[in-house]
Structures are given as structure tokens and as C-alpha cells.
Amino acid sequence: AAAFAPAQSGRVATDLAVSELELGVTEPLGVYDPLGWLETEPEAFERRRAVERKHGRVAMAAVLGSIIHHNDIEFDGYLSPSANLKFSDVPNGVDGIRAIPTAGLAQILAFFALVELAWMPASKYDGDYGVGYFGTDIKDPEEKARKLNVELNNGRAAMMGILGIMVHDVLESKPFIFIDMN
């Protein structure tokens, strides 16, 4: 039962003027810390939260991309003119990665590295990369905390969602278990 009790360690401060410990907490459980890392490794909490936030953002984009691509909404034109590969030729789902030429995968990885190192560095733990919320900056700390809480929980749901989509795509070639895409 102690794993479900709210942790009594100090508040983790960030530039957001909200407590990171209070974000993402689902009542009535409180802070879920079954391994006791908040007490044994409090300095690592901000890094873990930043990683959770970033993975959630990537997962939300992945779920949206999967839904769009499985509905055959694709770019016109060529993904690789030299390989005569059109966007519409890329298969849906997990198999799509195998259709992309090696040079294209290298470009994608280079872009990820650029974003990770320059635009959204991993050392920036507060998750605020200066782009605002749809172009606006949220000044009210209470509203910012609510939106960050929503983002964390939606990110968690998206991480589970993309995992389910990929597993069902690989096992059954049916990524959305209740919808027949064939």
C-alpha cells in the first residue's frame, strides 16, 4: 500500500512554476512510485519526467500518423525519385519502414539528431521549447499545470496505443482490432 501513497519528498522545481510531482498524478492513487525512486534518486526525477514527456509527444504523433496512413491519406509524388518509390508505394504499418531506402532512413535519423541536440535538447527538462501552446504562451500557472497534466496523460495513453497498434499489426496484420482495414 505504501507504493500508492503520495510521496512526501520535497517538491521538484522547474521553470514552469508548477510542481512536477503533482503533474500526471491520477487520483486517488497519488504519486505512483513502486520502486521508491523519488526517495532514493530524487535528482533523476526531472530527467525521467522529461523523457516521459518527450516519448509521449512522439507517441501522440505516431498514433496520429498511423491512423492517417492506414486510411490511405498519403503525400503525392515520390519519396525517392532515384529509386522510383512513390509515397503511395510504401506499405501501411510496421512493414513501411522496410520500404524506405537506406539514405532516407539516414536522413530521418539525422533530422532526429538535429532536433534532439539543437532544437529540443534533452537537457531542457521543463518541456517548454519556446513554441507555446498553438503559438500562444500560457501565463496562468494553474492553466499551464492543467494543460501539462493533460499532455502527460494523453502521452501515456498514446504510448500504450502505438504499442498496441504495432503489436496487432505484426501479429495479425490488423492494427486496429475493432476495424477491418483490409
C-alpha positions as CSV (number, residue, x, y, z in Angstrom):
1,A,0.0,0.0,0.0
2,A,2.9,2.3,0.5
3,A,3.6,2.3,-3.2
4,F,0.3,4.0,-3.8
5,A,0.7,6.6,-1.1
6,P,1.7,10.1,-2.1
7,A,5.4,10.6,-1.8
8,Q,6.4,13.1,1.0
9,S,9.7,14.1,-0.5
10,G,10.2,17.7,-1.5
11,R,8.7,19.5,-4.5
12,V,10.7,19.3,-7.7
13,A,11.1,22.8,-9.0
14,T,11.2,23.7,-12.7
15,D,10.7,26.9,-14.7
16,L,7.0,26.1,-15.0
17,A,6.0,27.4,-11.6
18,V,4.2,24.2,-11.0
19,S,5.2,21.1,-9.1
20,E,6.3,18.3,-11.4
21,L,5.3,15.8,-8.7
22,E,1.7,17.0,-9.0
23,L,1.6,16.6,-12.8
24,G,0.3,13.4,-14.2
25,V,-1.0,12.2,-10.8
26,T,-4.1,10.2,-11.1
27,E,-6.4,10.3,-8.0
28,P,-7.0,8.5,-5.7
29,L,-3.6,6.7,-6.2
30,G,-1.4,9.8,-5.7
31,V,2.2,9.6,-7.0
32,Y,2.8,6.1,-8.2
33,D,6.4,5.2,-7.3
34,P,6.5,1.4,-6.6
35,L,10.3,1.3,-6.7
36,G,10.8,4.2,-4.4
37,W,12.9,6.2,-6.8
38,L,11.6,9.5,-5.6
39,E,13.2,8.9,-2.2
40,T,16.4,7.0,-3.4
41,E,17.1,9.0,-6.6
42,P,15.2,12.4,-6.4
43,E,17.8,14.0,-8.7
44,A,16.9,11.7,-11.5
45,F,13.1,12.5,-11.4
46,E,13.2,15.6,-13.6
47,R,15.2,13.7,-16.3
48,R,12.7,10.8,-16.2
49,R,9.8,13.1,-16.4
50,A,11.3,14.9,-19.4
51,V,11.9,11.6,-21.1
52,E,8.3,10.6,-20.4
53,R,7.0,13.9,-21.8
54,K,9.1,13.6,-25.0
55,H,8.2,10.0,-25.6
56,G,4.6,10.9,-25.1
57,R,4.8,13.6,-27.7
58,V,6.4,11.2,-30.2
59,A,3.8,8.6,-29.4
60,M,1.0,11.0,-30.0
61,A,2.4,11.9,-33.4
62,A,2.9,8.2,-34.1
63,V,-0.7,7.3,-33.3
64,L,-1.9,10.1,-35.5
65,G,0.4,9.2,-38.3
66,S,-0.7,5.5,-38.1
67,I,-4.3,6.5,-38.3
68,I,-3.7,8.8,-41.2
69,H,-1.5,6.3,-43.2
70,H,-3.9,3.4,-42.6
71,N,-6.7,5.4,-44.1
72,D,-4.5,5.8,-47.2
73,I,-4.0,9.5,-46.8
74,E,-0.6,10.0,-48.4
75,F,1.5,12.6,-50.0
76,D,1.5,12.9,-53.7
77,G,4.8,12.4,-55.6
78,Y,7.9,10.5,-54.9
79,L,9.5,9.5,-51.6
80,S,12.7,8.7,-53.5
81,P,12.8,9.7,-57.2
82,S,16.1,7.9,-57.7
83,A,14.6,4.6,-56.5
84,N,11.3,5.4,-58.3
85,L,9.5,5.0,-55.0
86,K,6.2,6.9,-54.5
87,F,4.7,7.7,-51.1
88,S,1.7,5.5,-52.1
89,D,4.1,2.6,-52.7
90,V,5.1,2.5,-49.0
91,P,3.1,-0.3,-47.2
92,N,1.0,0.6,-44.2
93,G,2.1,-0.3,-40.7
94,V,5.3,-1.6,-39.4
95,D,6.4,-3.0,-42.8
96,G,6.6,0.5,-44.2
97,I,10.0,1.1,-42.6
98,R,11.5,-1.7,-44.8
99,A,10.4,0.1,-48.0
100,I,12.4,3.3,-47.2
101,P,15.8,3.4,-48.8
102,T,18.8,3.4,-46.5
103,A,19.7,7.0,-47.5
104,G,16.2,8.1,-46.5
105,L,16.5,6.3,-43.1
106,A,19.8,8.1,-42.6
107,Q,18.1,11.5,-43.3
108,I,15.4,10.7,-40.8
109,L,17.9,9.8,-38.1
110,A,20.0,12.9,-38.9
111,F,16.8,15.0,-38.5
112,F,16.0,13.4,-35.2
113,A,19.6,14.1,-34.0
114,L,19.3,17.7,-35.1
115,V,16.0,18.1,-33.2
116,E,17.3,16.3,-30.1
117,L,20.6,18.2,-30.0
118,A,19.7,21.7,-31.2
119,W,16.0,22.5,-31.1
120,M,14.7,20.3,-28.2
121,P,17.8,19.4,-26.2
122,A,17.4,16.5,-23.7
123,S,19.0,18.7,-21.0
124,K,15.9,21.1,-21.1
125,Y,13.8,19.3,-18.6
126,D,10.8,21.6,-18.4
127,G,9.5,20.6,-21.8
128,D,8.9,24.2,-22.8
129,Y,10.8,24.6,-26.1
130,G,9.5,28.1,-26.9
131,V,6.9,27.2,-29.4
132,G,4.0,27.8,-27.0
133,Y,0.5,26.2,-27.0
134,F,-0.6,26.5,-30.6
135,G,1.5,29.7,-30.8
136,T,0.4,31.2,-27.6
137,D,2.2,31.3,-24.3
138,I,0.3,30.3,-21.2
139,K,0.9,32.7,-18.4
140,D,-1.5,31.4,-15.8
141,P,0.3,28.6,-13.7
142,E,-3.0,26.8,-12.9
143,E,-4.0,26.6,-16.6
144,K,-0.4,25.6,-17.6
145,A,-0.4,22.8,-14.9
146,R,-3.8,21.6,-16.2
147,K,-2.6,21.5,-19.9
148,L,0.7,19.8,-18.9
149,N,-1.3,17.2,-16.9
150,V,-3.5,16.6,-19.9
151,E,-0.4,16.3,-22.1
152,L,1.3,13.8,-19.8
153,N,-1.8,11.6,-19.5
154,N,-2.5,11.8,-23.3
155,G,1.1,10.9,-23.9
156,R,0.8,7.9,-21.6
157,A,-2.3,6.8,-23.4
158,A,-0.6,7.3,-26.8
159,M,2.5,5.2,-25.7
160,M,0.2,2.3,-24.9
161,G,-1.9,3.0,-28.1
162,I,1.0,2.9,-30.5
163,L,2.4,-0.2,-28.8
164,G,-1.0,-1.9,-29.3
165,I,-1.2,-0.8,-32.9
166,M,2.3,-2.1,-33.7
167,V,1.7,-5.4,-31.8
168,H,-1.6,-6.1,-33.6
169,D,-0.1,-5.0,-36.9
170,V,2.7,-7.5,-36.6
171,L,0.7,-10.4,-35.1
172,E,-2.5,-10.2,-37.0
173,S,-1.9,-7.6,-39.8
174,K,-4.9,-5.9,-38.2
175,P,-3.6,-2.7,-36.4
176,F,-7.0,-1.5,-35.2
177,I,-8.5,-4.6,-33.6
178,F,-12.1,-3.4,-34.0
179,I,-11.8,-2.1,-37.5
180,D,-11.2,-4.3,-40.6
181,M,-8.7,-2.3,-42.7
182,N,-8.4,-5.0,-45.4
